[in-house]
Amino acid sequence: MYLFFLVLVVIHYAGALASLLLGYSGIEGMVGRHMTVGLLTSIEGLLLHCLFLFFFTGTGSWVRKNFPADLPERAGTMARIVGFRRRLFPLLLLSLVLLMATTTAGGAVSVTWIPSWVHGLTALAATGFSVWTCQLALGLIRQNIDLMKQVESRLRELGVDFGARR
């Protein structure tokens, strides 16, 4: 699962870098390519950030469903998962808003409603914030995967039939 997210993050970084380079290059004829790459990168970025949200929501739900409530370590496990969410979710939501604002500002520039520097500023902010959020998310995903391995091990010790987590 970590590798899946890592590949999506690398694709997101590559798209953001390409879009920034095309946008700031000033080369005639690159505007169309910048718009295409920028739009695709924004869509992929929105998908990626939503997948981060769903991943942590899903693992918390899985633990609540499969970890017996009478076990003392269940509360600690849930507290860690909730801690991951509390650290990440506000940043993810702000990152989503910045990605959407950048795309909207780009459209407004193309019809000359706002100056291009506004779009450039939102693009830099969205890219920087997205990189920071993705790095945090990858670190928390790694910790969450380790936690899920501990939970699965404990459930096996107890003989609990929890089914596949995939």
Buried (B, 14 or more C-beta within 10 A) or exposed (E): BEEEBBEBBEBBBEBBEBBBEBBEEEEEEBBEBBBEBBBBBBEBBBEBBEEBBEBBEEBBEBBEEBBEEEBEEBEEBBEBBEEBBEBBBEBBEBBBEBBBBBBBBBBBBEEEEBEBEBBBEBBEBBBEBBBEBBEBBBEBBBBBEEBBEEBBEBBEEEEBEBEEEE
